[in-house]
Amino acid sequence: MKTYTIGFLLTLFCLAGCSELDQVPEATATKDAVFSNEKGLELYTASFYDNLPNASEIHKGDAMADYSVRTQVPDFLREGAYGPRQSTGWSWTALRNINYFIANNTNPSIPVDVRKHYNGMARFFRAWFYFDKVVRFGDVPWINKPLDVSDGALFGGRDPRSMVMDSVLADLNYACENIRTTNDNTRSVITKYVVYGFKSRVCLFEGTFRKYQTSYTLMDTSEKWLTEAANAADKVMKEGGFSLNEAGGSEKSYRQLFTSKTPVTSEIMLATVVDPALSIFNDANWWWTSATYGARVSLNRTFINTYLNIDGTPFTSRAGHEVLPFMEEVKGRDKRLQQTIRVGNYTRINGGTAEPAPPVFSYTYTGYMPIKWSLDDTYFDGGSRNDNSICLMRYAEILLNYAEAKAELKTLTDADWAKTVGALRKRAGITGGFTAKPTAIDAYLQVHYFPEITDATLLEIRRERGIELVFEGFRFNDIIRWKCGELMEQIWNGFYVPALDKPLDLNEDGKNDVVFYKIRPTTQLAGVTYINVAETINGVANPQRLKNDTYGELTWLTNIPRKWNEKYYLYPIPEADRLLNPALGQNPGW
C-alpha cells in the first residue's frame, strides 16, 4: 500500500512536469491526467490506504483495556490527568483528499461502472474515517465535499450522531454495491467482502451503542442497525469464501494467524503486509518483550479465569481454582490460552537453539505474559525487525459480529451458534458445548463482567469475543458500546503465589524461575528472578504486592486509583480546535 502511494506521487510529479510542453497550468494538467483514465483513478485511490491503521497501531491496540495490566495507569483514566488540552484525533486532512476525488471523478469518457467502483472505494474510506471520528467524539461535522479555506462550513458546528451515522451507512451500502473486486490474495486490497465485513463491525457497534447508551434516546433505532450488522456478516459468511484456519490443529492454528509472514488467506480478510525488500517491518517483538520500549502489557487473572476448561465448562467451576498455582491453572484449558501467553513447554529460539521460555518478570507484572503477536526468535526483540503480517480484519470477527447481532435481536438459533461461537471453540480444541446455545448462566462471568446481562447465550458470546479477539484492538470500543466502563476499574491482579520465599518453576522444566520475598535472602539461586513484594521499598509504597501480604494473587499499582467517569464514553474535543472554532462546543463533562 505504501508502494502504491509512492508511485502515485511520482506519477503526479511526472505529469506535472510534462505541462511545460503545452503551457497548461500544472494543477490542470495533473487533475486531467488523473481523472481522465482508469489508471489515474486507481493511483489516486491507492493514496487512501494510508488512512488505515498501521501495523504498530493494531498490535498495540488494546494497551488500554480492562484486561491489560501495564507499567503505568493511562492518563485517560486518571482524574485530572487528561482533558481537552491533551486530546488528539481531530484531524480532517484525509477527508478532504477523499471528497476531492469523489467531486472530480465525473469524466464521461470513463465507463460509469468504472467510476462507480472507484467512488465506492472512496466512500468506503470516508466511512472508515467517519466511524473512527464518531466512536471517539460522538457528534461531528458531516462534510461531503472538498472545502476551500474561505468556506464558512469550516466554522460550523457539529452534526447529530444519527445524521452522521446514517451517512456512513449510505457510504458503506454504496461501496458494497459498486466495488467490483471480490478477492485479493495479498489481503492488502479493499474488496467487496472486506466492505461487508467492515459494515458488520460498524453496524454492530452502533446498534449496541444505541441499545445500551440510553442517554442518547436512540434505543428505538438499535434494531435497524443490528439487523444491518447480521445481514452484512451473513453476506460474508455465505459468499466471501473465507473459513477458519485449522492448519496445525488446535495447538497452533490460532497463533499462526498472528505470526505468519504472509496473511493466512483462508481467514485473514485484510492485513498490513511487510516487505523486507522495501525495509517495511513492524515492532511487535520490541514492544511485547522489552522492559523499556513498550508498556509491558500483560493480562490480569480475572480475565484469564474466563478461558474455559477443555471440555467447555467454566474454569471457575473447578474446586479450589482460586488457589491453583500458575503451573496448574493453565492446564486443561481452551488451547487459545497457550497461544496467547507463555505457558508450559513454550520455547524461544536464541542463536538457533530452542530454549525453555517461562514468563519473564522483567516484563510481566502478572505472570500472564503475551506471545500472540511476537515471534519466537529473540533476533526480532530489538528494534523494528518483525516480518509477520498484521491483520486488520479476519473471518473470526465476522462470525462473532453475526452471533452477537443475532443474539441481541433474539433470533440466534442453535445452528447459528454452531457455525459461529461453536466453530471457534471447536477450532480451539474445546470438546463440548459447540452444537447448541447455552442455557445456564456462568455466575463468575456475570458477576465480574456483565451483571446486567441475564441471557446465557449473550454472556457466552461476550466471553468468546474477549478471548478470540484479545489484543486486536477491539476491547475498549466493546466496553464503550456495551456501556461497561466500570470494567476499566478492575484490579490489576496476577497469578496466585502460595508463599513468600518459595521458588516457583513456572514451566516445570526442572529449573526454578522466580521467588517473591519481603526480605531479600542473603544467598540467591542462580538463574532465578527475585521480586520484592514488601509494603515499601526505600520508604516508597511498593506497586507490586501480594493480595494477602504473604501469599495470594499478585497485584500491581493498586495504590493509583482508576475511577471510571461517565464522560469517558467520549473523548473531549481538543482545546486548540475549539479555540479556532467555538461553534464545535464540548462533550458532556469535559
N, C-alpha and C positions, 0 to 999 in steps of 0.2 A: 504494500500500500504506500509506504514511504517512497518506494522507487517510482511508482506512478506519479506521485506528486512532483518529484524532482523532474521527471520527464515532461510533465505538464508545464512547469515553469520554464524549462529550457525551450520548449516549443514556442511558448508565448514570446520569449526573448528573440528567437529567430524570426518569428513572424513580424514582430515589431521592427526589427532591423531591416526587413525587406521593404518596409513602407517608404524608405528613402528613394526607391526606384521610380515611384509614381507620385511622390509628394502627398500621399494620403496621410492624414494625421495618425499617429501611432495608435491611439485608443480606438479609432475607427477601424483600422486595419486588423488589430487584434480581435476586436469584437466580431467582425465579419468572418474572420478565419475560423473562429471557434464555433459560431452558431450557424454556419452555412454547410456543415458536413457532419456525419455521424462520428467520425474520429475526434473532431473537436469537442463534441458533446461528451464523448467517453473520457477524454482527457480532463475536461473541466470537472465532471462529477467525481473523478478519482480524487480530486482535492478534498472532497467531503469526508473521506475516510480518516483524515487527521482529527476529526471530531470524535471518533470512537475512543474509549479508554485505552491507554497503552498497557503493555504487559505488567508493568510495575504497579499501576493503579489497581489492576484486577487482583493480583495475588496478595496485595496488602489491604484489600477492600474491607475486611472485617476486623481491622485493628481496633475499631470502636464498636463493640458488640457486647451483649450481656454475658457471653461465654468467654470473652477474651480478657485474660489477665496479662498485664503489661507493666513495663517499668514505671510509668507514671500514669496518674489519672488524667484522661483527656481534659483539656481546658474547657471544652464544651459542657462537661458535666460538673465543673467546679463553680460554685456560686461566686459570681463577681469576676471570674477569670475570662469570660467570653461574652462579647456583646457586639453591637454594630460596628465598632472600630476594628474588631478582629475579623469580622465576617468577610467572606470572599464568595466568588462564584457569579457575580452579577456582570457577566461579560456577554456582549451581543455581536461581536465581530463575526463569528461563524454564521450567524443568522443572515447577515447582510449578503454574504457570499452566496448562500443558498437562494435567497429571494431574488438576487440579481440574475441568477441562472434561470429561474422559473419565469421571470418577467421578460427575458430576452430569447427564450427558446421558442420562437414563433415563426421561424423561417419556413415558408410554404414549400420550398424545394425539397425539404426533408419529409419523408412519409410520416403521416400522422401517428402511426403506431410506434415509430421510432422515437418521435418527440415525446410521446406519452410514456414510453419506457424510461427515458432519462428524467422526465419530470417526476415519474414515480420514484426514482432513486433520490431525487432532490427532496421530495416530500417525505420520504422515509427518514432522511437525516434531519429534516425540520421537526418531525415528530419526536425523534430521539432527543434533539436539542430541547424542545419544549417540555417533554416529560421530565427530563432532569431538572429543569427550572421549576416546574410545578411541585415536584416532590420536595425540593429544597425550600422554596419560598411561598408556595401557595398561589395566591393571585399574582399574576404577572401581566405586562402589556402584551397583547397579541398583535404582532406585526407581520404582515404577509406580503410586503413589498419592500424594495430597497429604498431607504430613506436618505435624502440629502441632508447635509448638515444644517440647512435652514428650515427643514421640515418641522412644523410645530408639533407633530406627533411624537417627536423625540422627547418632548417635555410634558407629555400627557401622563395620566395616572395609570393604575393597574386595572386590568380587566378581570371579571369574576372567574374563579376557577372553573365553574361549569361551562362557561363560554370557551375558555381556552382548551379544556379537555375535549369538548365537542369538536373543536377544530383539529386537535391532534388525531382524534378518531377518524375524521374525514380524510386527513392526510394518509393515515395508515390504510384505510379502505381503498383509496386511490392507488396507493403503491401495490397493494395486494392484487388489484385488478389489472394493473398495467405493466408491472415489471415482468419481462419475458424470461429472464434467466431462472431456471428451475433447479439447476445443480452446478456446483463448482467444486472440483475435487481438491483444490487447495484450501478450501474452507476459509478463504480470506476475502470473498466477494459476497455482497448482499444479493441474496436470491429471493424468489417469491416466498419460499418457505421459512427463510430467516425473518421476513417481514411478518408472516403469520405467527411465528414464534414470539417475536417482539410484541405483536398485538396482544397475544395471550398474557404476556407479562404486564403490559400497561393496563389492560382491562381488569385483570385480577387485582392489581394494586388499587385502581380507582374504585372498583366495586366494593372491596372490603374496607377501604378507607371511608367511603360514604356510609357503609353499614355501621361501622364501629365508632367513627368520629362524629358522634351525634350532634355536636355543637354547630356543624355546618348545615344542618337541616336539608341534607341531600339524601337521606335514607331511602326515600321513595324511589330514587333512581338507581339504587345499587344493583337491583336485579337485572336491569338492562345491561350494565357493564359486566356482571358475572356471566350472563348468557353469551355476550360477545367473547369473553375470555374462553369459555368452554368450547364455543364453536371454532374459534381460531386454533386452539390446541388440537381439537378433533381433526381439523383440516391437515395439520402437520402429521398427526398420527396415521391418518388414512392414506395420504397422498405423498408425503415427504420422502418416503423410502429410508427413514432412519430406524435404528434399533439400538438397544443397549449393548455396549461392548461386553463380551463374555470371554474374550481371549485370555488365556492364563488362568481361568477358573476363578472361583470366589476369593482366592488368596491374592490375586494380582490384578484382576480386570478393572477394578475401580481406580486404583492409583495410576495405572497405565495412562489414563486419560490426562493426567497432570504432569507426567514426566516424559512423555513421548516427544521425540524431536519433531515429528510431523504429526498433525492432528489425526486422531483416530477417527477416520471418516464415517464409520458406521454410526457413531454417536455425536461427535462434535459437529455443530452446525455453523459456528463462526469462531475464528481464532485469530490471535496475533501471532504471526509466524516469524521465527527467527531466520536470519540469513547470514551465516558466517562469512560468506564471500563479500558482503557489504558491511561486515562488523556490526551487525544488528543482533544484540543479545538481550537478556534480561538479568535482573539482580536477585532472583529468588533465593538462591543459596546464601548469598551475602546477608540478606535481610533475615532469613529464617534460621541462621546458625550463628550469627555474630552477637557477641556480648555488648557491642558498642554501636554498630551501624543501625540495627533495627530496633523495634520496640520490645523485643524479647517476648513476643506474644505466645501464650500457652493457653490451653483450655482449663476451665475450672471443673471441680469434681461434680458439682451439681449437674452440669451438662453431660459429663462422662457417664453419670448414672442413668441417663436416658437411653444409652445404647442397650438394645435388647439382648437377652440370652440367645444362644444359637437356636434354641427351639421356639423362639418367638415370644417367650414370656418376659415380663419386666424383670430387669436385673434386681430392682429393689424388692422383688418378692422373695429373693434368697434370704434365708435366715442368717442374720449376722453380717449382712452386706456392709453395714456401717463401719465395721472394724476390720474388714478384709484388707490386708496389705496390698500394695501395688502389684506384686508378682502374681497374686491370686485373683484380684478383681478383674484383670484383663483377659483371663482365660474363659473359654467357652462363650464368647460374645460375638455379636454381629461382626463379620470379617472386615467391615469398613473401619473398625476401631484400629486394627493393627496396620491398616493402610493410611491412617490419618496421624497417628502418634507413634513414637518409639516404644515398642513392647517386645518381650520375649527374645526371639532369635534375630532381631533386626541387626544388620551389619552395614558397615560403610567401607568403601574402598580407599585405602591410604597407600599411595605409592604402588598401586597394582595389587595389593593384598587386601582381602576382605577381613575386617576385624569386627568383633562384637561392639555394638554401639548403644549402650543404655542411655537413658536421659542424662543430659549434662547440666549440672546446676550452675554452671557459669552462664547458662542461657535461661533455663526454665525456672520459674518460681513455684510451680505447682507439681512438677514431675511429669505432666502430660505434655510432652514436647512434640510439636508438629513435624510431620515429614511430607505432608500432602503435595506441596509444590516443589520441594527441594530435591535435588539429585543426590544419589548415594555416594558419589565420588567426591572426596574432600578437595579435589582440584578446583571445583567450582565455588568454594566457600569465600574466596576473597575477591571482591570486585564484581563487575557486571560480566560474568562469563557464561551464564546459563544458556544452553541451546535447546531447552524444551519449549514447545509452543504453549501458549497460554490461552485457554478457551474463554470466549465471551458469551457463548450460548451453547447448550448441549441438550440432547433429547430428553435426558432425565428431568430437566427443569420443566419441559413441556408436559411430561406425564404428571408432574406434581401440580402444575397450573391447572390442568384439566381436572384432576381429582379434587383439588380444593374448591374450584369454582362449582363443580357439580355437587359437592357436599354442602356448600353454602346455599345452593339452590334446592337442596334436599331431593336431588334426583340421581344421586350416585347409586349405582347398582352393584351387586356382588361381582358381576362381570367387569364393570368399570374398575373396581378395586383390584381385581386380579391382574388386569393389564397395566396398572399404574403402580400403586404402592406395593402390591403383591409381587409384581415383576422386579421391582427394585430390591425388595427384601430377598427374593429368591436368588438374584444375582449376588447378594451379599452373603450367601451361604445359610441363611435362616431356613429352618426346615419346617416351620409351621405357621399357620395364620395368614397365608397369602392367597387363599381362594375365596374367602368370604369376608365381608365387612365385620369389624369387631363390634361387639355389643357391650362389653364390660369396660368400665372406666378405670384407667390406671390412676389410683389416688395420688401417687407421687407426682406424676406429670401434671395432674390437675392442680394440686396444692402449690407446687413450686413454680409453675409456669402460667397456667391459664385457668384460674379459679372460677371464672365466669362462664366457661365452656362446659356444657353438660352433654354434648353429643360425643360419644366414644369414638366414632369414626373421624370426626373433625379433629379431635385431640390427637389421634394417631397420625393423621396427615400432617399436622404441625410438627409432631415429633420427627416424622420422616423427612420433612423439608429441612429441619435443622441439621440432621445428621448427613443427609445426602449432599447438601449444598454448603456445608461448613467451609468457611474461609474463601468463599467465592464471591463475597461482596453483597449478599442479599440480606443479611440478618438485620441490620439496623433499619432498613426500609420495611422489612417484615414487621418489626416491632412498632414502627410508626403506623402502618396501615391497620394493624390489629389493636391499636391503642393500648399497648402493653409497655409503656415507657418505664414503669416501675421495675421491670426486669433489669434495667441498667444499674439498679442498686444492689444486685445480688452480690453476696460476699465473694471475695476472690479467694476461693479455697482450693487446696490441693490434696494429694493423696494422704492416706492415713499413716501416721508414724506411731508404731506401738510403744516406743520408749526412747528416752534420751540415751545417748552414748552406745546405741546398738547398731553395729554395721549392717547395712542392707545390701543384698546382692539383687539389684533391680531386674536383671535379665537372666538370673540363675545360671550363669556360666562358670560358677565356682570362684568368682572374684568379687570382693566387696566393692561397692561403688560410692556410698555416701553414709555419713554419720551426722546426726543432729545433736547439738550439745548446747549447754549453757555455760559450762566451764571447760575451756579447751583442754584436752588431755595433754600431758607433757610429752607423751610419745604418740605419734600418729602412724597409721598404717599406710604403707606405700600405695600409691595409685588411688587413694580414697579421698573424696571431696568432703571437707568438714564445713558444716553450715551452723552458724551461731543463731540460736533462737531465744537468747536471753531477752529480758524485758527492755534493756537498754544496751547500747554499745557506745562507750566513751561519753556517757551522760545523755545520749540522744536516743529517743524512742526507736526501737528496732522494728522495721516494717515486716520482717519475716518472723512469724511466731508459730507456735502450736496452739490449737484451739483450747486445749485443756492445760496449757502451760508446760507440762512434762510429757504429754502424749496427745494424740488426736490428729485431726486434719491440719495440714499446713495452711497458714493464712498469710496474705500479703496485703500491705497497705490498708489495713482496717482502720487506721487512725486518720485517714483522709476521707472525709465524707463525700459520697456521691448521691446527691439528692435530686431525684427527677422532678422537674417543674413542668407544668402544663405548656408553657411557652416553647419548650424544647421540641415539640412536634413540628415546628417550622424554624428555619434559620432566620436571623434578623436581616433586613435589607442593609447592605453596607453603608456606613455613615457617609463616606465620600460621595456615593451615588445619590444619597438623599440630599446632600448639600447642593449638588448640581441640579437635581430635580425634586423639589419638596413635594410635588404632587404625588410622588410614589407612596408617601405615608410610611407606616411601620407596622410590622406584625405584632399581634397582641402580646403584651408582657415585656417587650424589648424596648 
